[in-house]
Amino acid sequence: MVAEMLEHIPNATQALAEAVRVAARFVVLSVPSKPDTNPEHIHLFDEARIRDMFDAAGAASVNVSYVLNHLIAVARVGDR
């Protein structure tokens, strides 16, 4: 599970790829979906970018929902 941290990591693409690499079946991701005043948020993700990042990391499928100004993604990473 990658909850409320990806927006803080300089190389978010690499971090997500590592989560996909080590996950057994799913990666659950939660990130803010709207700009805010937190100066530690160095990224703001939208659905297209999250889907592209999971695709580049080799995820099999991604479902995205929005809850209270957050994007929630559940990616299936394959049968391992």
Secondary structure, DSSP 8 states (H G I E B T S, - for coil): -EES-GGG-TTHHHHHHHHHHH-SSEEEEEEE-S--S-TT------HHHHHHHHHHHT-SEEEEEEETTEEEEEEE----
